[in-house]
Amino acid sequence: MSLSDSVLAVNDKLPIRSDAPVHSGKVRSVYWLTPADSARLIAERSYNVAPNASLAIMVISDRISAFDCIWRGEGGMNGVPGKGAALNAISNHWFTLFRERGLADSHILEVPHPLVWVVQKARPVMIEAIARQYITGSMWRSYVKGERTFCGIQIADGLERDQKLPELLITPSTKGILENIPGVPAVDDVNISRRDIDDNFDAFKFSNLNDVTQYEILLREGFEVISSELSAIDQIFVDTKFEFGYVDDADGNEKLIYMDEVGTPDSSRIWDGAAYGEGRVVENSKEGFRQLLLQYFQDPDVLLDKGRMDERQALARDTQLPQSVLLEVSEIYLTIAEKIIGARPELPLNPEAEIVDILAGEFGLVD
């Protein structure tokens, strides 16, 4: 069996019983279970959720996206070996730590396979909760153009690229297109201020105004937990994106939870601490893959200019990256996962067959 056989590139064609279309994102696919299967699993596996909660099987692929495109490799290696398992393991590690330290629960109910979560349906808060401890990336690009106000927060002159900020900045953006919010354009991923959220908390799907404060507390506390743990292994938590939502527990109590993924190389920037101390930035996250792509193509501007999106999509479609590039990225993901969770994630040999076997035998979800 070749290494490419261990890569799960297509994850939305599994024979999982569902009565709704499979929701397939850039990396994860979500199979919504039938009401009967949801109720059965809640009873059989004693999940602490409402008896009528909707459950789903979430399958993570090894696909890799960057610059809003999916990238593929030579020899049928249409993903990064071990990437999905690394992301799932890291997220689950942080979610478990959050719960143990009394922060909040997550949407994950069980992890039956390195590429699979059993989750409960949450009512998402329509905010991309972004926290930044260093000035880099898009924030730095705006800063050098003269911008000094970010999401309603004023920052000082004289900062240098990749410098640590005086305090953790919360710079949220919209999740999806939200209409009829004064001062907030109806486009996806537009920066918003705390005042915007307070004044329109219901439009952002908060249950009450107090939960706006609670989401910021959970964001700061979650960031600090991850930052502290990474510091202990000489890694720097630079910036990250969290997502939040609401669920009901078995007693019918509504609670604000973490959802999606947290503290992963896909959703965060992580720098090597030793290199940073020497004045160098070494990426231990997907940013490293972005830099590889910028160096690989003769015209890197096509990856940066949104006005050239058609060219960019054609480039991604028609390019087969060398396997060496994807294996280099694989090592980044697997190494940082090993540092975080204390063991190298297990690499499934035949992921699709393994997933189907588990979901058929143990969960009764395959006809």
RAHURA-V186152 format. One record per backbone hydrogen bond with DSSP energy under -1.0 kcal/mol. NH is the residue of the N-H (numbers start at 1). CO is the residue of the C=O. If there is no record, write none. Layout:
# RAHURA-V186152
NH;CO + NH;CO
This chain:
# RAHURA-V186152
6;3 + 7;4 + 16;14 + 17;365 + 23;30 + 25;28 + 29;59 + 30;23 + 31;57 + 33;55 + 38;34 + 39;35 + 40;36 + 41;37 + 42;38 + 43;39 + 44;40 + 45;41 + 49;47 + 50;248 + 53;50 + 56;119 + 57;31 + 58;117 + 59;29 + 60;115 + 61;27 + 62;8 + 66;69 + 69;66 + 71;64 + 73;77 + 74;321 + 77;74 + 78;76 + 80;62 + 83;80 + 86;82 + 87;83 + 88;84 + 89;85 + 90;86 + 91;87 + 92;88 + 93;89 + 94;90 + 95;91 + 96;92 + 97;93 + 98;94 + 99;95 + 100;96 + 101;97 + 102;99 + 103;98 + 109;118 + 110;118 + 116;113 + 117;58 + 118;110 + 119;56 + 120;107 + 121;54 + 123;246 + 125;244 + 126;204 + 127;125 + 128;173 + 129;242 + 130;128 + 131;240 + 132;169 + 133;238 + 135;163 + 139;136 + 140;136 + 141;137 + 142;138 + 143;139 + 144;140 + 146;143 + 147;142 + 150;153 + 153;150 + 155;148 + 162;135 + 163;160 + 165;133 + 169;132 + 171;130 + 173;128 + 174;190 + 175;126 + 184;181 + 187;185 + 192;172 + 197;193 + 198;194 + 199;195 + 204;200 + 205;202 + 206;201 + 212;209 + 214;210 + 215;211 + 216;212 + 217;213 + 218;214 + 219;215 + 220;216 + 221;217 + 222;218 + 223;219 + 224;220 + 225;221 + 226;222 + 227;223 + 228;224 + 229;225 + 230;226 + 231;227 + 232;228 + 233;230 + 234;231 + 235;230 + 236;271 + 238;269 + 240;131 + 241;267 + 242;129 + 245;257 + 246;123 + 247;255 + 249;253 + 252;249 + 255;247 + 257;245 + 258;105 + 259;243 + 268;264 + 269;239 + 271;236 + 272;282 + 273;234 + 276;272 + 277;273 + 279;276 + 280;275 + 284;270 + 286;265 + 288;285 + 290;286 + 291;287 + 292;288 + 293;289 + 294;290 + 295;291 + 296;292 + 297;293 + 302;299 + 303;300 + 305;301 + 308;305 + 309;306 + 312;308 + 313;309 + 314;310 + 315;311 + 316;312 + 317;313 + 318;314 + 321;72 + 325;322 + 326;322 + 327;323 + 328;324 + 329;325 + 330;326 + 331;327 + 332;328 + 333;329 + 334;330 + 335;331 + 336;332 + 337;333 + 338;334 + 339;335 + 340;336 + 341;337 + 342;338 + 354;350 + 355;351 + 356;352 + 357;353 + 358;354 + 359;355 + 360;356 + 361;357 + 362;358 + 363;358 + 365;359
